[in-house]
Amino acid sequence: MRTKTRVIGSLLIAALFTQLTACGTLFYPERRGQIEGRIDPAVAAMNAIGILFFVLPGLIAFAIDFTTGAIYLPGGQSAQVAPEDLQQVVDANGKVDPLKLKALIEVQTGHSLPLNDPRLTQHSGNVEQLAAYGLRPAA
């Protein structure tokens, strides 16, 4: 019985230790030392998963990532495009110009995406999304 208790205790300590290491600090050590910026949604999601399993270690992971600055995206990068910038690629009919979209993605991220890739799927938006960008639907 005593061996079983030690094994369970050791596993619990190992699980808590892995949660205390903070995801952003562990995965992105080069980000440490940042004071502010946009929060990386991937790191925030990983820390939130830690809260789901162990509340206290998850909160500690958030605290460590905010304290070290590892939760912030590096160098002013962002994980999303501002709606004002997207208005440049949408014409009056609500159609997206693929060439302008590709140029916007290149400017925002520095990566050139192949928009003619056969794996690319395009979805049409709805009226609420158009209204969010200040556009009116055209029939």
C-alpha positions as CSV (number, residue, x, y, z in Angstrom):
1,M,0.0,0.0,0.0
2,R,2.8,2.4,0.8
3,T,4.5,1.8,-2.6
4,K,1.2,2.6,-4.3
5,T,0.9,5.9,-2.4
6,R,4.5,6.8,-3.3
7,V,3.8,6.1,-7.0
8,I,0.6,8.2,-7.0
9,G,2.4,11.0,-5.2
10,S,5.3,10.9,-7.6
11,L,3.0,11.1,-10.6
12,L,1.1,14.0,-9.0
13,I,4.3,15.9,-8.3
14,A,5.5,15.3,-11.9
15,A,2.2,16.5,-13.4
16,L,2.2,19.6,-11.2
17,F,5.8,20.3,-12.1
18,T,5.1,20.2,-15.8
19,Q,2.2,22.6,-15.3
20,L,4.3,25.0,-13.3
21,T,6.8,25.5,-16.2
22,A,4.5,27.8,-18.1
23,C,3.9,27.1,-21.7
24,G,5.1,30.4,-23.2
25,T,8.3,30.4,-21.2
26,L,9.0,26.8,-22.0
27,F,8.1,26.9,-25.8
28,Y,9.3,30.5,-26.6
29,P,12.3,31.3,-24.4
30,E,13.4,34.0,-26.9
31,R,10.3,36.0,-26.0
32,R,11.3,36.5,-22.4
33,G,11.9,40.1,-21.3
34,Q,9.1,41.7,-23.3
35,I,7.1,44.3,-21.4
36,E,4.0,44.6,-23.6
37,G,2.5,43.6,-26.9
38,R,-0.3,41.6,-28.3
39,I,-1.1,38.4,-26.5
40,D,-0.3,35.2,-28.4
41,P,-3.6,33.2,-28.6
42,A,-1.8,29.9,-28.8
43,V,0.1,30.4,-25.5
44,A,-3.0,31.8,-23.8
45,A,-4.9,28.7,-24.9
46,M,-2.2,26.3,-23.6
47,N,-2.2,28.1,-20.3
48,A,-6.0,28.0,-20.2
49,I,-5.9,24.2,-20.7
50,G,-3.6,24.1,-17.7
51,I,-6.4,25.9,-15.7
52,L,-8.9,23.2,-16.8
53,F,-6.8,20.4,-15.4
54,F,-5.1,22.0,-12.4
55,V,-6.5,25.4,-11.4
56,L,-3.6,26.7,-9.3
57,P,-0.8,25.6,-11.7
58,G,-2.7,27.0,-14.7
59,L,-2.9,30.4,-12.9
60,I,0.7,30.2,-12.0
61,A,1.5,29.5,-15.7
62,F,-0.4,32.6,-16.7
63,A,1.4,34.6,-14.0
64,I,4.9,33.4,-15.1
65,D,4.1,34.1,-18.8
66,F,2.9,37.6,-18.1
67,T,5.8,38.3,-15.7
68,T,8.5,37.0,-18.2
69,G,6.7,38.5,-21.2
70,A,6.7,35.2,-23.0
71,I,2.9,35.4,-23.6
72,Y,3.3,38.4,-25.9
73,L,3.9,38.0,-29.7
74,P,7.4,39.1,-30.7
75,G,8.3,42.4,-32.3
76,G,4.9,44.0,-32.7
77,Q,3.5,41.0,-34.6
78,S,-0.2,40.3,-34.5
79,A,-2.3,37.2,-34.8
80,Q,-5.1,38.9,-36.7
81,V,-5.7,41.6,-39.3
82,A,-7.5,44.8,-38.4
83,P,-11.0,45.3,-40.1
84,E,-9.8,48.6,-41.4
85,D,-7.0,46.8,-43.4
86,L,-9.4,44.2,-44.7
87,Q,-11.7,46.9,-46.2
88,Q,-8.9,47.6,-48.7
89,V,-9.3,44.0,-50.1
90,V,-13.1,44.0,-50.3
91,D,-14.8,45.8,-53.1
92,A,-18.2,47.5,-53.1
93,N,-20.0,44.2,-54.0
94,G,-18.5,42.4,-51.0
95,K,-16.1,40.3,-53.2
96,V,-12.5,39.7,-52.0
97,D,-9.7,40.5,-54.4
98,P,-7.3,37.6,-54.1
99,L,-4.3,39.6,-55.2
100,K,-4.9,42.4,-52.8
101,L,-5.5,39.8,-50.0
102,K,-2.2,38.1,-50.8
103,A,-0.4,41.4,-50.7
104,L,-2.0,42.3,-47.4
105,I,-1.0,39.0,-45.9
106,E,2.6,39.5,-47.1
107,V,2.8,43.0,-45.6
108,Q,1.2,41.9,-42.3
109,T,3.1,38.7,-41.7
110,G,6.1,38.7,-44.1
111,H,5.1,35.4,-45.6
112,S,3.9,34.8,-49.1
113,L,1.0,32.4,-49.2
114,P,0.1,30.6,-52.4
115,L,-3.6,31.5,-52.9
116,N,-3.8,29.2,-56.0
117,D,-3.0,26.1,-53.8
118,P,-5.6,23.4,-54.5
119,R,-5.9,22.7,-50.8
120,L,-7.2,26.2,-50.2
121,T,-10.9,26.4,-49.3
122,Q,-12.9,29.5,-49.6
123,H,-16.0,30.2,-47.6
124,S,-18.5,32.9,-48.2
125,G,-19.4,35.3,-45.4
126,N,-22.8,36.2,-44.1
127,V,-24.6,39.6,-43.6
128,E,-23.3,40.0,-40.1
129,Q,-19.7,39.7,-41.1
130,L,-20.2,42.3,-43.9
131,A,-21.9,44.7,-41.4
132,A,-18.9,44.3,-39.1
133,Y,-16.6,45.6,-41.9
134,G,-19.0,48.5,-42.7
135,L,-20.2,46.9,-46.0
136,R,-23.7,46.4,-47.3
137,P,-24.6,43.2,-49.0
138,A,-25.2,43.4,-52.8
139,A,-27.6,41.1,-54.6
